[in-house]
Amino acid sequence: MTTTTTTARRRMRSASISLGITAVMASTLTGCATSADYAAVCVDPDTEQRVEDDQCDDDSDYNGTGTGFFWYYLAARAVVPGVGSTVSGGTFRGTTLNGSVQRGGLPTTGGSTVRSSTTKGGFGGSNRSFGG
């Protein structure tokens, strides 16, 4: 009877340790997210005003010609413009950037920095990398 009690305690202790390690690993993996290097907002190049992100429907860069709405790329330290605000300090040329880029998903009210509004890595990140 003593042998059975000792074996059961060892199994329970082993299961507790395994569950503890699993919980620590899961929290470590989800805590790996960092900010994107750049983020893009949708802009009307004629007025240079931000519009709703769903107005941009492809990945083509604006090169001074063309109609429609295009992604405007802002560096991590830039302040996000609100919808209807004029953009500045960024570029329409996403292919010239080195690093990860998040298109859309920034606050429509603006005011925060790109860095504080974006994440990459971890689970569920939706970013693209350019350059190398």
C-alpha positions as CSV (number, residue, x, y, z in Angstrom):
1,M,0.0,0.0,0.0
2,T,2.8,2.4,0.7
3,T,4.3,1.8,-2.8
4,T,1.0,2.6,-4.5
5,T,0.6,5.9,-2.6
6,T,4.2,7.0,-3.4
7,T,3.7,6.2,-7.1
8,A,0.4,8.2,-7.3
9,R,2.0,11.2,-5.6
10,R,4.9,11.1,-8.1
11,R,2.6,11.0,-11.1
12,M,0.5,14.0,-9.7
13,R,3.7,16.0,-9.1
14,S,4.9,15.2,-12.6
15,A,1.6,16.3,-14.2
16,S,1.7,19.6,-12.2
17,I,5.2,20.4,-13.4
18,S,4.3,19.6,-17.0
19,L,1.2,21.9,-16.8
20,G,3.3,24.7,-15.3
21,I,5.9,24.5,-18.0
22,T,3.2,24.5,-20.7
23,A,1.6,27.6,-19.2
24,V,5.0,29.4,-19.1
25,M,5.8,28.5,-22.7
26,A,2.4,29.7,-23.9
27,S,2.8,33.1,-22.2
28,T,6.3,33.5,-23.6
29,L,5.2,32.8,-27.1
30,T,2.3,35.3,-27.0
31,G,4.5,37.9,-25.4
32,C,6.9,37.9,-28.4
33,A,5.0,40.5,-30.4
34,T,6.9,43.6,-31.4
35,S,6.0,46.7,-33.4
36,A,6.1,46.7,-37.2
37,D,8.8,48.8,-38.8
38,Y,6.3,50.6,-41.0
39,A,2.5,50.8,-41.3
40,A,0.4,51.9,-44.2
41,V,-2.8,53.9,-44.3
42,C,-5.1,54.4,-47.3
43,V,-4.7,57.8,-49.0
44,D,-6.2,59.7,-51.9
45,P,-3.0,60.9,-53.6
46,D,-4.8,63.9,-55.2
47,T,-5.8,65.4,-51.8
48,E,-3.2,63.6,-49.7
49,Q,-5.9,62.9,-47.2
50,R,-6.4,59.6,-45.4
51,V,-9.5,57.6,-46.3
52,E,-10.9,54.4,-44.8
53,D,-8.5,51.5,-45.3
54,D,-11.1,49.4,-47.2
55,Q,-10.7,51.9,-50.1
56,C,-7.3,50.4,-50.9
57,D,-7.7,47.1,-52.7
58,D,-4.3,46.2,-54.0
59,D,-0.6,46.3,-53.3
60,S,0.5,48.6,-56.2
61,D,2.6,51.7,-55.4
62,Y,1.5,55.2,-56.4
63,N,4.2,56.6,-58.7
64,G,2.6,60.0,-59.5
65,T,0.1,58.7,-62.0
66,G,-3.1,56.7,-61.7
67,T,-6.5,57.1,-60.1
68,G,-7.9,55.7,-56.9
69,F,-6.6,55.2,-53.5
70,F,-3.1,54.0,-52.5
71,W,-1.2,52.8,-49.4
72,Y,0.9,55.5,-47.8
73,Y,3.7,54.1,-45.6
74,L,4.7,55.7,-42.3
75,A,7.8,54.8,-40.2
76,A,7.4,53.4,-36.7
77,R,8.0,56.8,-35.0
78,A,5.4,58.6,-37.1
79,V,2.1,59.8,-35.7
80,V,-0.9,58.1,-37.3
81,P,-3.2,60.6,-39.1
82,G,-6.9,60.3,-38.6
83,V,-9.3,59.6,-41.5
84,G,-9.8,62.9,-43.3
85,S,-6.4,64.3,-42.1
86,T,-3.6,65.3,-44.5
87,V,-0.7,62.8,-44.5
88,S,3.0,63.8,-44.3
89,G,6.4,62.4,-43.6
90,G,5.8,59.1,-45.3
91,T,6.0,57.6,-48.8
92,F,3.7,56.0,-51.4
93,R,6.6,53.7,-52.4
94,G,6.4,50.6,-50.3
95,T,8.8,48.6,-52.4
96,T,11.6,50.9,-51.3
97,L,11.2,50.1,-47.6
98,N,13.4,47.6,-45.7
99,G,11.6,45.9,-42.8
100,S,8.1,44.6,-42.0
101,V,5.0,46.5,-43.0
102,Q,1.4,46.4,-41.7
103,R,-1.2,47.6,-44.1
104,G,-4.3,49.0,-42.5
105,G,-5.6,48.3,-39.0
106,L,-4.4,51.6,-37.6
107,P,-6.7,53.8,-35.5
108,T,-9.1,55.8,-37.7
109,T,-9.0,58.6,-35.2
110,G,-5.2,58.9,-35.4
111,G,-3.0,60.4,-32.7
112,S,-1.0,57.4,-31.6
113,T,2.4,56.4,-33.1
114,V,2.7,53.7,-35.7
115,R,4.9,51.7,-33.2
116,S,2.3,51.7,-30.5
117,S,-0.5,50.8,-33.0
118,T,1.1,47.8,-34.7
119,T,2.3,44.4,-33.8
120,K,4.3,41.7,-35.6
121,G,5.2,38.2,-34.6
122,G,3.4,36.3,-31.9
123,F,0.1,34.8,-33.1
124,G,-2.1,36.3,-35.7
125,G,0.3,38.9,-37.1
126,S,-0.6,40.2,-40.6
127,N,2.5,41.8,-42.0
128,R,4.7,41.8,-45.0
129,S,8.5,42.2,-45.2
130,F,10.2,44.3,-47.8
131,G,13.9,44.5,-48.7
132,G,16.3,42.5,-46.8
